[in-house]
Amino acid sequence: MKANFRLGCFLILGVAFIGVCQGAELFALRINCGANKPWTDGKGHTWEADRDFESGKWGVLGGGAADRGEIKIARTDLEPIYRTERYGMSAYRITCPDGKYRVTLHFAETWDANDSSGQRVFYVGIQGQAVLSRADPVEMAGQPFTAVAKTFETEVKNSELTIEFAGIVGNPEINGIEVIETSASFSAQNSPSAPLIHKADAATEDAGGGFRLLDLKATVNMDWRDEKAGGWQGRLDRPR
């Protein structure tokens, strides 16, 4: 994945103060679980059609899909998401860049036979850690045919985010999944962990007439080109 950055750079007494990076292309994935086609919500976000997992991509392991048709779902403006579901799956595996993520899981009990709590109970884990030890869509929402969303923070260190499911009573189910990266931006400021950078000390001129920063405490590779007075253009390449 490649993210483009633009930094403001101010020179005061020969010292370059580099501001917070902006414009990073954060990883974002929204899954319309159980659906065979994508859907775009009112904010312009595309929810991708569900699919089986393939190595290096994303998808579900096992289970079946259900489409309840034009049913009414309470407490949401995302009704199409809750009208389809994936059930009986063991996991979703998502290939993504290392970093910190916000994961939102969307549930609604829409099977007519399950009209009270205790009729569908299942385990949900993220990155091997339990986040819902006894998920019950009716209990969480207060009634069937009602949306409920649960949000969790996690970290990816091996280029893959895994959401695990296991049935306790009946089959696990999921209606929608959002995986949003929250920590791709880089900043260098006046602090012990990111000292002031003197241009002469931190960069060397390359054959293209630009500068390569050498001494930033970061696990990324960055090349800079003098764009115009008062600003540099930067590029950050991140491994998948």
KOLDREN-694264 format. One record per atom (N, C-alpha, C): residue number from 1; residue in one letter; atom name; x, y, z. Coordinates in steps of 0.001 Angstrom, whole numbers. Layout:
% KOLDREN-694264
 resi resn name      px      py      pz
  NUM    A   CA       X       Y       Z
...
This chain:
% KOLDREN-694264
 resi resn name      px      py      pz
    1    M    N     850   -1185       0
    1    M   CA       0       0       0
    1    M    C     881    1228       0
    2    K    N     555    2214    -762
    2    K   CA    1340    3443    -821
    2    K    C     502    4587    -276
    3    A    N    1126    5437     539
    3    A   CA     418    6598    1079
    3    A    C    1197    7843     718
    4    N    N     540    8852     244
    4    N   CA    1200   10102    -125
    4    N    C    1034   11132     980
    5    F    N    2083   11888    1219
    5    F   CA    2086   12863    2299
    5    F    C    2548   14216    1779
    6    R    N    2076   15281    2401
    6    R   CA    2586   16611    2165
    6    R    C    2887   17222    3531
    7    L    N    4117   17690    3700
    7    L   CA    4521   18248    4977
    7    L    C    4802   19736    4825
    8    G    N    4410   20500    5832
    8    G   CA    4830   21882    5898
    8    G    C    6193   21943    6565
    9    C    N    7079   22775    6083
    9    C   CA    8428   22813    6632
    9    C    C    8823   24267    6845
   10    F    N    9151   24612    8097
   10    F   CA    9488   25985    8418
   10    F    C   10932   26045    8890
   11    L    N   11721   26939    8307
   11    L   CA   13119   27067    8683
   11    L    C   13301   28268    9602
   12    I    N   13751   28008   10817
   12    I   CA   14004   29061   11789
   12    I    C   15403   28824   12339
   13    L    N   16311   29776   12094
   13    L   CA   17691   29678   12532
   13    L    C   18320   28378   12037
   14    G    N   17990   27994   10805
   14    G   CA   18607   26821   10206
   14    G    C   18022   25498   10635
   15    V    N   16926   25509   11406
   15    V   CA   16330   24274   11897
   15    V    C   15027   24033   11164
   16    A    N   14840   22839   10660
   16    A   CA   13601   22499    9951
   16    A    C   12609   21899   10934
   17    F    N   11467   22552   11094
   17    F   CA   10387   22022   11909
   17    F    C    9400   21344   10966
   18    I    N    9220   20068   11121
   18    I   CA    8368   19331   10212
   18    I    C    7040   19040   10890
   19    G    N    5954   19424   10238
   19    G   CA    4631   19282   10832
   19    G    C    4038   17913   10611
   20    V    N    2814   17752   11059
   20    V   CA    2138   16467   10984
   20    V    C    1795   16137    9544
   21    C    N    2019   14878    9167
   21    C   CA    1699   14439    7815
   21    C    C     191   14432    7611
   22    Q    N    -230   14782    6419
   22    Q   CA   -1636   14799    6093
   22    Q    C   -1851   14076    4774
   23    G    N   -3076   13607    4538
   23    G   CA   -3422   13017    3266
   23    G    C   -3052   11554    3131
   24    A    N   -2781   10862    4258
   24    A   CA   -2436    9449    4181
   24    A    C   -3614    8639    3680
   25    E    N   -3321    7654    2847
   25    E   CA   -4350    6760    2350
   25    E    C   -4536    5630    3353
   26    L    N   -5415    5815    4325
   26    L   CA   -5645    4807    5344
   26    L    C   -6430    3640    4764
   27    F    N   -6110    2441    5226
   27    F   CA   -6841    1254    4810
   27    F    C   -8256    1321    5357
   28    A    N   -9229    1056    4520
   28    A   CA  -10627    1028    4944
   28    A    C  -11355     -49    4162
   29    L    N  -12074    -900    4873
   29    L   CA  -12851   -1966    4249
   29    L    C  -14179   -2083    4966
   30    R    N  -15255   -2069    4184
   30    R   CA  -16603   -2294    4718
   30    R    C  -17205   -3469    3966
   31    I    N  -17704   -4468    4721
   31    I   CA  -18205   -5699    4116
   31    I    C  -19708   -5811    4358
   32    N    N  -20442   -6009    3274
   32    N   CA  -21885   -6251    3333
   32    N    C  -22065   -7766    3456
   33    C    N  -22003   -8268    4683
   33    C   CA  -21939   -9708    4921
   33    C    C  -23186  -10424    4394
   34    G    N  -22960  -11494    3667
   34    G   CA  -24042  -12276    3102
   34    G    C  -24599  -11748    1798
   35    A    N  -24149  -10583    1357
   35    A   CA  -24678   -9960     142
   35    A    C  -23873  -10395   -1080
   36    N    N  -24542  -10444   -2226
   36    N   CA  -23851  -10817   -3458
   36    N    C  -23535   -9621   -4343
   37    K    N  -23779   -8417   -3824
   37    K   CA  -23415   -7215   -4563
   37    K    C  -23084   -6094   -3582
   38    P    N  -22259   -5135   -3968
   38    P   CA  -21904   -4027   -3070
   38    P    C  -23072   -3066   -2894
   39    W    N  -22961   -2243   -1877
   39    W   CA  -23980   -1228   -1591
   39    W    C  -23277      28   -1120
   40    T    N  -23750    1194   -1557
   40    T   CA  -23171    2483   -1155
   40    T    C  -24123    3179    -201
   41    D    N  -23608    3581     971
   41    D   CA  -24459    4217    1972
   41    D    C  -24586    5716    1722
   42    G    N  -25317    6396    2578
   42    G   CA  -25592    7812    2401
   42    G    C  -24384    8705    2519
   43    K    N  -23289    8198    3093
   43    K   CA  -22053    8973    3224
   43    K    C  -21087    8701    2075
   44    G    N  -21527    7898    1127
   44    G   CA  -20669    7585     -10
   44    G    C  -19718    6428     216
   45    H    N  -19845    5726    1328
   45    H   CA  -18991    4578    1605
   45    H    C  -19524    3340     888
   46    T    N  -18650    2609     240
   46    T   CA  -19034    1380    -432
   46    T    C  -18832     187     498
   47    W    N  -19884    -603     634
   47    W   CA  -19843   -1853    1396
   47    W    C  -19705   -2978     377
   48    E    N  -18580   -3680     430
   48    E   CA  -18267   -4677    -581
   48    E    C  -19136   -5927    -422
   49    A    N  -19430   -6563   -1551
   49    A   CA  -20133   -7840   -1521
   49    A    C  -19285   -8879    -797
   50    D    N  -19950   -9793    -105
   50    D   CA  -19253  -10839     636
   50    D    C  -18537  -11784    -330
   51    R    N  -17471  -12430     162
   51    R   CA  -16749  -13379    -690
   51    R    C  -15917  -14309     179
   52    D    N  -15536  -15439    -407
   52    D   CA  -14671  -16392     282
   52    D    C  -13251  -15852     356
   53    F    N  -12541  -16276    1371
   53    F   CA  -11170  -15808    1552
   53    F    C  -10241  -16387     496
   54    E    N   -9337  -15536     -15
   54    E   CA   -8226  -15936    -868
   54    E    C   -6960  -15373    -268
   55    S    N   -5882  -16138    -329
   55    S   CA   -4613  -15704     240
   55    S    C   -4188  -14357    -324
   56    G    N   -3798  -13448     571
   56    G   CA   -3356  -12120     172
   56    G    C   -4480  -11134     -31
   57    K    N   -5726  -11563     162
   57    K   CA   -6872  -10670     -13
   57    K    C   -7697  -10665    1264
   58    W    N   -9012  -10678    1158
   58    W   CA   -9863  -10758    2335
   58    W    C  -11065  -11627    1999
   59    G    N  -11702  -12165    3024
   59    G   CA  -12899  -12951    2790
   59    G    C  -13261  -13782    4000
   60    V    N  -14310  -14589    3834
   60    V   CA  -14887  -15371    4927
   60    V    C  -14461  -16823    4807
   61    L    N  -14393  -17501    5939
   61    L   CA  -14123  -18931    5983
   61    L    C  -15399  -19653    6397
   62    G    N  -16014  -20338    5457
   62    G   CA  -17169  -21173    5754
   62    G    C  -18468  -20409    5929
   63    G    N  -19495  -21170    6294
   63    G   CA  -20796  -20587    6571
   63    G    C  -21661  -20433    5339
   64    G    N  -22863  -19913    5558
   64    G   CA  -23808  -19670    4488
   64    G    C  -24274  -18230    4499
   65    A    N  -25024  -17858    3480
   65    A   CA  -25522  -16490    3349
   65    A    C  -27046  -16498    3333
   66    A    N  -27637  -15457    3904
   66    A   CA  -29089  -15314    3911
   66    A    C  -29455  -13894    3513
   67    D    N  -30520  -13780    2727
   67    D   CA  -31070  -12479    2324
   67    D    C  -32532  -12463    2736
   68    R    N  -32888  -11576    3677
   68    R   CA  -34251  -11539    4225
   68    R    C  -35203  -10682    3399
   69    G    N  -34716  -10063    2347
   69    G   CA  -35593   -9229    1533
   69    G    C  -35831   -7860    2159
   70    E    N  -36921   -7228    1796
   70    E   CA  -37193   -5837    2206
   70    E    C  -37814   -5757    3596
   71    I    N  -37138   -6327    4589
   71    I   CA  -37639   -6262    5962
   71    I    C  -37268   -4920    6592
   72    K    N  -37985   -4535    7621
   72    K   CA  -37712   -3312    8355
   72    K    C  -36742   -3607    9492
   73    I    N  -35714   -2780    9610
   73    I   CA  -34738   -2889   10683
   73    I    C  -34762   -1597   11488
   74    A    N  -34949   -1706   12774
   74    A   CA  -35050    -525   13636
   74    A    C  -33670      11   14006
   75    R    N  -33622    1311   14318
   75    R   CA  -32454    2000   14879
   75    R    C  -31234    2004   13962
   76    T    N  -31448    2221   12682
   76    T   CA  -30315    2322   11765
   76    T    C  -30724    3018   10487
   77    D    N  -29753    3659    9845
   77    D   CA  -29953    4178    8489
   77    D    C  -29174    3332    7492
   78    L    N  -28781    2127    7934
   78    L   CA  -28039    1191    7090
   78    L    C  -28853     -90    6884
   79    E    N  -30142      37    6671
   79    E   CA  -31013   -1133    6591
   79    E    C  -30530   -2213    5628
   80    P    N  -30061   -1870    4418
   80    P   CA  -29621   -2930    3501
   80    P    C  -28523   -3822    4075
   81    I    N  -27683   -3278    4939
   81    I   CA  -26623   -4076    5551
   81    I    C  -27216   -5169    6444
   82    Y    N  -28265   -4826    7168
   82    Y   CA  -28837   -5764    8134
   82    Y    C  -29839   -6730    7512
   83    R    N  -30173   -6544    6255
   83    R   CA  -31118   -7450    5585
   83    R    C  -30451   -8720    5069
   84    T    N  -29132   -8699    4999
   84    T   CA  -28388   -9904    4631
   84    T    C  -27477  -10282    5787
   85    E    N  -27099  -11534    5831
   85    E   CA  -26202  -11980    6908
   85    E    C  -25352  -13141    6447
   86    R    N  -24209  -13300    7094
   86    R   CA  -23392  -14498    6995
   86    R    C  -23571  -15249    8309
   87    Y    N  -23831  -16551    8224
   87    Y   CA  -24034  -17345    9439
   87    Y    C  -23201  -18618    9372
   88    G    N  -22878  -19164   10533
   88    G   CA  -22150  -20423   10610
   88    G    C  -20701  -20358   10175
   89    M    N  -20147  -19161    9997
   89    M   CA  -18746  -19022    9556
   89    M    C  -17816  -19218   10749
   90    S    N  -16559  -19536   10436
   90    S   CA  -15553  -19658   11493
   90    S    C  -14715  -18398   11638
   91    A    N  -14566  -17621   10552
   91    A   CA  -13727  -16418   10634
   91    A    C  -13842  -15579    9371
   92    Y    N  -13445  -14311    9505
   92    Y   CA  -13100  -13448    8378
   92    Y    C  -11616  -13163    8504
   93    R    N  -10897  -13299    7392
   93    R   CA   -9476  -12976    7362
   93    R    C   -9269  -11830    6378
   94    I    N   -8542  -10803    6826
   94    I   CA   -8388   -9580    6034
   94    I    C   -6911   -9224    5950
   95    T    N   -6357   -9281    4752
   95    T   CA   -4970   -8867    4539
   95    T    C   -4911   -7343    4514
   96    C    N   -4064   -6753    5343
   96    C   CA   -4010   -5298    5471
   96    C    C   -2650   -4883    6019
   97    P    N   -2278   -3599    5893
   97    P   CA    -985   -3139    6414
   97    P    C    -934   -3227    7934
   98    D    N     233   -3419    8475
   98    D   CA     406   -3376    9920
   98    D    C      22   -1988   10438
   99    G    N    -575   -1948   11612
   99    G   CA    -979    -681   12204
   99    G    C   -2116    -886   13180
  100    K    N   -2674     209   13635
  100    K   CA   -3801     164   14571
  100    K    C   -5109     358   13813
  101    Y    N   -6139    -350   14268
  101    Y   CA   -7401    -388   13547
  101    Y    C   -8597    -246   14489
  102    R    N   -9673     279   13918
  102    R   CA  -10983     284   14582
  102    R    C  -11875    -688   13817
  103    V    N  -12415   -1671   14521
  103    V   CA  -13261   -2696   13911
  103    V    C  -14672   -2563   14469
  104    T    N  -15642   -2382   13581
  104    T   CA  -17043   -2298   13996
  104    T    C  -17803   -3477   13408
  105    L    N  -18497   -4197   14287
  105    L   CA  -19280   -5370   13905
  105    L    C  -20759   -5045   14018
  106    H    N  -21510   -5350   12970
  106    H   CA  -22936   -5025   12914
  106    H    C  -23766   -6298   13019
  107    F    N  -24737   -6287   13934
  107    F   CA  -25578   -7449   14175
  107    F    C  -27059   -7058   14175
  108    A    N  -27909   -7991   13775
  108    A   CA  -29357   -7889   13968
  108    A    C  -29930   -9300   13864
  109    E    N  -30807   -9661   14764
  109    E   CA  -31468  -10963   14677
  109    E    C  -32676  -10840   13765
  110    T    N  -32626  -11502   12614
  110    T   CA  -33699  -11366   11625
  110    T    C  -34334  -12701   11251
  111    W    N  -33973  -13760   11969
  111    W   CA  -34618  -15049   11730
  111    W    C  -35857  -15123   12605
  112    D    N  -37014  -15350   11995
  112    D   CA  -38287  -15295   12716
  112    D    C  -38333  -16187   13949
  113    A    N  -37684  -17331   13882
  113    A   CA  -37742  -18284   14998
  113    A    C  -37029  -17774   16243
  114    N    N  -36078  -16854   16062
  114    N   CA  -35326  -16325   17206
  114    N    C  -35916  -14985   17631
  115    D    N  -36914  -15033   18506
  115    D   CA  -37597  -13800   18906
  115    D    C  -37316  -13394   20350
  116    S    N  -36387  -14099   20998
  116    S   CA  -36035  -13736   22372
  116    S    C  -34566  -14051   22613
  117    S    N  -34024  -13499   23681
  117    S   CA  -32608  -13705   23980
  117    S    C  -32352  -15158   24369
  118    G    N  -31130  -15596   24162
  118    G   CA  -30735  -16958   24513
  118    G    C  -30905  -17964   23396
  119    Q    N  -31515  -17565   22292
  119    Q   CA  -31747  -18503   21193
  119    Q    C  -30599  -18526   20180
  120    R    N  -29789  -17488   20174
  120    R   CA  -28559  -17465   19372
  120    R    C  -27482  -16796   20218
  121    V    N  -26465  -17572   20565
  121    V   CA  -25372  -17065   21391
  121    V    C  -24063  -17575   20781
  122    F    N  -23084  -16695   20646
  122    F   CA  -21833  -17108   20016
  122    F    C  -20657  -16269   20518
  123    Y    N  -19474  -16794   20254
  123    Y   CA  -18207  -16151   20635
  123    Y    C  -17678  -15349   19452
  124    V    N  -17081  -14172   19745
  124    V   CA  -16395  -13376   18737
  124    V    C  -15024  -12983   19286
  125    G    N  -13986  -13215   18505
  125    G   CA  -12640  -12796   18877
  125    G    C  -11997  -12014   17752
  126    I    N  -11100  -11102   18101
  126    I   CA  -10334  -10335   17120
  126    I    C   -8863  -10483   17451
  127    Q    N   -8089  -10914   16494
  127    Q   CA   -6644  -11139   16684
  127    Q    C   -6374  -12067   17865
  128    G    N   -7228  -13080   18022
  128    G   CA   -7025  -14068   19066
  128    G    C   -7497  -13669   20442
  129    Q    N   -8064  -12470   20571
  129    Q   CA   -8556  -11987   21856
  129    Q    C  -10083  -11919   21841
  130    A    N  -10716  -12459   22882
  130    A   CA  -12173  -12423   22967
  130    A    C  -12658  -10982   23097
  131    V    N  -13606  -10586   22250
  131    V   CA  -14218   -9259   22373
  131    V    C  -15689   -9368   22774
  132    L    N  -16328  -10463   22387
  132    L   CA  -17698  -10763   22821
  132    L    C  -17721  -12255   23171
  133    S    N  -17707  -12571   24460
  133    S   CA  -17639  -13977   24859
  133    S    C  -18977  -14680   24693
  134    R    N  -20082  -13914   24779
  134    R   CA  -21417  -14486   24585
  134    R    C  -22281  -13460   23836
  135    A    N  -22015  -13314   22565
  135    A   CA  -22787  -12369   21756
  135    A    C  -24186  -12928   21510
  136    D    N  -25199  -12138   21795
  136    D   CA  -26598  -12510   21599
  136    D    C  -27277  -11306   20943
  137    P    N  -27535  -11338   19638
  137    P   CA  -28066  -10153   18948
  137    P    C  -29347   -9600   19548
  138    V    N  -30256  -10467   19990
  138    V   CA  -31507   -9973   20590
  138    V    C  -31221   -9288   21919
  139    E    N  -30379   -9899   22725
  139    E   CA  -30055   -9299   24026
  139    E    C  -29316   -7977   23855
  140    M    N  -28360   -7913   22913
  140    M   CA  -27582   -6687   22711
  140    M    C  -28457   -5546   22192
  141    A    N  -29406   -5850   21321
  141    A   CA  -30253   -4804   20724
  141    A    C  -31517   -4544   21530
  142    G    N  -31904   -5517   22365
  142    G   CA  -33119   -5365   23156
  142    G    C  -34342   -6004   22525
  143    Q    N  -34256   -6359   21244
  143    Q   CA  -35372   -6977   20530
  143    Q    C  -34872   -7439   19161
  144    P    N  -35601   -8350   18513
  144    P   CA  -35196   -8766   17170
  144    P    C  -35474   -7672   16143
  145    F    N  -34959   -7852   14950
  145    F   CA  -35125   -6904   13840
  145    F    C  -34689   -5483   14233
  146    T    N  -33620   -5444   15018
  146    T   CA  -33083   -4175   15510
  146    T    C  -31562   -4195   15408
  147    A    N  -31013   -3140   14843
  147    A   CA  -29573   -3074   14621
  147    A    C  -28811   -2786   15906
  148    V    N  -27647   -3388   16007
  148    V   CA  -26714   -3071   17084
  148    V    C  -25303   -3199   16518
  149    A    N  -24447   -2243   16863
  149    A   CA  -23060   -2241   16382
  149    A    C  -22119   -2184   17573
  150    K    N  -21061   -2963   17512
  150    K   CA  -20042   -3004   18555
  150    K    C  -18692   -2662   17935
  151    T    N  -17965   -1725   18567
  151    T   CA  -16701   -1242   18018
  151    T    C  -15540   -1598   18948
  152    F    N  -14441   -2027   18357
  152    F   CA  -13265   -2452   19116
  152    F    C  -11998   -1901   18460
  153    E    N  -10973   -1688   19282
  153    E   CA   -9665   -1262   18796
  153    E    C   -8730   -2468   18799
  154    T    N   -7903   -2572   17760
  154    T   CA   -6953   -3682   17694
  154    T    C   -5715   -3245   16941
  155    E    N   -4728   -4124   16891
  155    E   CA   -3482   -3821   16187
  155    E    C   -3092   -4997   15307
  156    V    N   -2612   -4700   14119
  156    V   CA   -2142   -5711   13177
  156    V    C    -621   -5646   13116
  157    K    N      32   -6791   13303
  157    K   CA    1489   -6843   13276
  157    K    C    2024   -7833   12243
  158    N    N    1144   -8587   11620
  158    N   CA    1588   -9612   10665
  158    N    C     862   -9510    9332
  159    S    N     368   -8317    9016
  159    S   CA    -309   -8036    7746
  159    S    C   -1635   -8761    7582
  160    E    N   -2222   -9214    8692
  160    E   CA   -3534   -9849    8588
  160    E    C   -4355   -9608    9846
  161    L    N   -5603   -9234    9649
  161    L   CA   -6553   -9067   10739
  161    L    C   -7563  -10210   10652
  162    T    N   -7764  -10891   11773
  162    T   CA   -8663  -12040   11800
  162    T    C   -9770  -11818   12825
  163    I    N  -10999  -12068   12392
  163    I   CA  -12169  -12011   13270
  163    I    C  -12726  -13422   13353
  164    E    N  -12721  -14007   14561
  164    E   CA  -13118  -15394   14737
  164    E    C  -14515  -15497   15339
  165    F    N  -15230  -16560   14961
  165    F   CA  -16577  -16828   15469
  165    F    C  -16688  -18292   15879
  166    A    N  -17512  -18561   16906
  166    A   CA  -17798  -19937   17308
  166    A    C  -19177  -19965   17950
  167    G    N  -19999  -20894   17511
  167    G   CA  -21344  -20995   18057
  167    G    C  -21361  -21578   19461
  168    I    N  -22236  -21040   20295
  168    I   CA  -22483  -21585   21634
  168    I    C  -23904  -22151   21673
  169    V    N  -24869  -21348   21252
  169    V   CA  -26237  -21794   21023
  169    V    C  -26605  -21392   19607
  170    G    N  -26841  -22357   18734
  170    G   CA  -27136  -22043   17346
  170    G    C  -25902  -21546   16609
  171    N    N  -26118  -20973   15443
  171    N   CA  -25025  -20488   14597
  171    N    C  -24644  -19048   14918
  172    P    N  -23349  -18702   14822
  172    P   CA  -22986  -17281   14862
  172    P    C  -23504  -16603   13606
  173    E    N  -23707  -15281   13685
  173    E   CA  -24143  -14507   12512
  173    E    C  -23522  -13129   12555
  174    I    N  -23356  -12535   11376
  174    I   CA  -22822  -11172   11258
  174    I    C  -23448  -10527   10028
  175    N    N  -23810   -9247   10158
  175    N   CA  -24465   -8541    9047
  175    N    C  -23532   -7581    8318
  176    G    N  -22604   -6988    9032
  176    G   CA  -21681   -6048    8407
  176    G    C  -20412   -5919    9217
  177    I    N  -19322   -5606    8534
  177    I   CA  -18025   -5434    9186
  177    I    C  -17354   -4194    8617
  178    E    N  -16831   -3352    9501
  178    E   CA  -16024   -2201    9094
  178    E    C  -14642   -2334    9715
  179    V    N  -13611   -2222    8893
  179    V   CA  -12226   -2265    9355
  179    V    C  -11551    -990    8870
  180    I    N  -11222     -94    9808
  180    I   CA  -10685    1219    9468
  180    I    C   -9335    1413   10158
  181    E    N   -8306    1671    9370
  181    E   CA   -6981    1949    9934
  181    E    C   -6985    3322   10581
  182    T    N   -6346    3438   11736
  182    T   CA   -6377    4696   12485
  182    T    C   -5012    5297   12740
  183    S    N   -3909    4656   12300
  183    S   CA   -2585    5143   12722
  183    S    C   -1543    5179   11624
  184    A    N   -1910    5536   10398
  184    A   CA    -931    5557    9319
  184    A    C    -166    6859    9223
  185    S    N    -635    7949    9842
  185    S   CA      51    9233    9714
  185    S    C    1334    9238   10518
  186    F    N    2306   10026   10052
  186    F   CA    3606   10165   10701
  186    F    C    3813   11621   11074
  187    S    N    4414   11865   12223
  187    S   CA    4706   13244   12598
  187    S    C    6081   13322   13230
  188    A    N    6738   14440   13039
  188    A   CA    8008   14715   13700
  188    A    C    7879   16079   14355
  189    Q    N    7983   16113   15662
  189    Q   CA    7794   17355   16394
  189    Q    C    8884   17489   17443
  190    N    N    8880   18596   18147
  190    N   CA    9900   18869   19148
  190    N    C    9591   18093   20423
  191    S    N   10072   16843   20484
  191    S   CA    9863   15999   21652
  191    S    C   11056   15083   21781
  192    P    N   11269   14447   22970
  192    P   CA   12420   13561   23134
  192    P    C   12431   12423   22129
  193    S    N   11250   11921   21723
  193    S   CA   11206   10787   20801
  193    S    C   11346   11222   19357
  194    A    N   11164   12513   19086
  194    A   CA   11312   13023   17718
  194    A    C   11979   14389   17794
  195    P    N   13307   14429   17919
  195    P   CA   14008   15687   18130
  195    P    C   13926   16599   16925
  196    L    N   14256   17870   17157
  196    L   CA   14341   18817   16054
  196    L    C   15335   18318   15020
  197    I    N   15012   18505   13766
  197    I   CA   15834   17960   12690
  197    I    C   16579   19092   11997
  198    H    N   17888   19078   12072
  198    H   CA   18688   20015   11314
  198    H    C   18871   19440    9917
  199    K    N   18557   20229    8923
  199    K   CA   18624   19755    7545
  199    K    C   20003   19191    7219
  200    A    N   21030   19834    7694
  200    A   CA   22383   19386    7379
  200    A    C   22705   18053    8035
  201    D    N   22097   17795    9206
  201    D   CA   22389   16574    9937
  201    D    C   21496   15415    9512
  202    A    N   20299   15728    9074
  202    A   CA   19310   14679    8866
  202    A    C   19131   14265    7430
  203    A    N   19738   14964    6493
  203    A   CA   19498   14632    5095
  203    A    C   20773   14764    4287
  204    T    N   20852   13953    3250
  204    T   CA   21954   14080    2312
  204    T    C   21375   14264     925
  205    E    N   22060   15036     122
  205    E   CA   21567   15295   -1225
  205    E    C   21785   14066   -2089
  206    D    N   20758   13717   -2890
  206    D   CA   20898   12576   -3786
  206    D    C   21100   13055   -5217
  207    A    N   21214   12088   -6141
  207    A   CA   21527   12432   -7524
  207    A    C   20435   13256   -8174
  208    G    N   19223   13172   -7666
  208    G   CA   18117   13913   -8261
  208    G    C   17996   15324   -7740
  209    G    N   18900   15733   -6862
  209    G   CA   18847   17078   -6319
  209    G    C   17918   17217   -5134
  210    G    N   17393   16094   -4660
  210    G   CA   16514   16139   -3498
  210    G    C   17266   15725   -2253
  211    F    N   16528   15387   -1200
  211    F   CA   17163   15004      44
  211    F    C   16528   13732     574
  212    R    N   17348   12865    1160
  212    R   CA   16849   11674    1833
  212    R    C   17049   11861    3332
  213    L    N   15966   11825    4094
  213    L   CA   16083   11954    5533
  213    L    C   16722   10689    6097
  214    L    N   17675   10868    7026
  214    L   CA   18452    9733    7499
  214    L    C   18159    9327    8931
  215    D    N   17784   10255    9778
  215    D   CA   17863    9994   11203
  215    D    C   16525   10139   11911
  216    L    N   15420    9916   11206
  216    L   CA   14129    9953   11882
  216    L    C   13861    8610   12543
  217    K    N   13289    8649   13740
  217    K   CA   12970    7413   14436
  217    K    C   11619    6903   13936
  218    A    N   11641    6244   12809
  218    A   CA   10408    5728   12214
  218    A    C   10734    4476   11439
  219    T    N    9762    3612   11274
  219    T   CA    9982    2354   10578
  219    T    C    9450    2431    9161
  220    V    N    9677    3568    8510
  220    V   CA    9223    3758    7138
  220    V    C   10367    4335    6332
  221    N    N   10280    4227    5025
  221    N   CA   11261    4824    4128
  221    N    C   10641    6044    3487
  222    M    N   11311    7172    3593
  222    M   CA   10751    8411    3072
  222    M    C   11761    9134    2205
  223    D    N   11330    9584    1050
  223    D   CA   12151   10400     158
  223    D    C   11466   11743     -28
  224    W    N   12250   12806     -58
  224    W   CA   11685   14142    -144
  224    W    C   12256   14878   -1353
  225    R    N   11423   15665   -1972
  225    R   CA   11849   16517   -3078
  225    R    C   11446   17948   -2766
  226    D    N   12391   18863   -2959
  226    D   CA   12088   20269   -2739
  226    D    C   11031   20690   -3753
  227    E    N    9827   20989   -3292
  227    E   CA    8728   21305   -4197
  227    E    C    8736   22783   -4564
  228    K    N    8781   23628   -3562
  228    K   CA    8842   25062   -3782
  228    K    C    9177   25712   -2452
  229    A    N    9438   26976   -2463
  229    A   CA    9796   27658   -1217
  229    A    C    8684   27465    -202
  230    G    N    9063   27030     984
  230    G   CA    8086   26878    2053
  230    G    C    7483   25500    2160
  231    G    N    7844   24549    1308
  231    G   CA    7252   23226    1450
  231    G    C    8015   22167     694
  232    W    N    7975   20950    1183
  232    W   CA    8560   19811     510
  232    W    C    7456   18841     139
  233    Q    N    7687   18075    -911
  233    Q   CA    6763   17011   -1286
  233    Q    C    7355   15693    -801
  234    G    N    6554   14866    -135
  234    G   CA    7089   13620     414
  234    G    C    6355   12410     -96
  235    R    N    7011   11278     -11
  235    R   CA    6388   10021    -358
  235    R    C    6723    9002     715
  236    L    N    5754    8205    1125
  236    L   CA    5981    7153    2103
  236    L    C    5539    5832    1503
  237    D    N    6434    4885    1463
  237    D   CA    6119    3557     958
  237    D    C    6041    2606    2134
  238    R    N    4896    1910    2249
  238    R   CA    4707    1004    3380
  238    R    C    4569    -415    2853
  239    P    N    5236   -1373    3485
  239    P   CA    5045   -2763    3073
  239    P    C    3669   -3243    3437
  240    R    N    3143   -4173    2679
  240    R   CA    1829   -4742    3008
  240    R    C    2001   -5770    4099
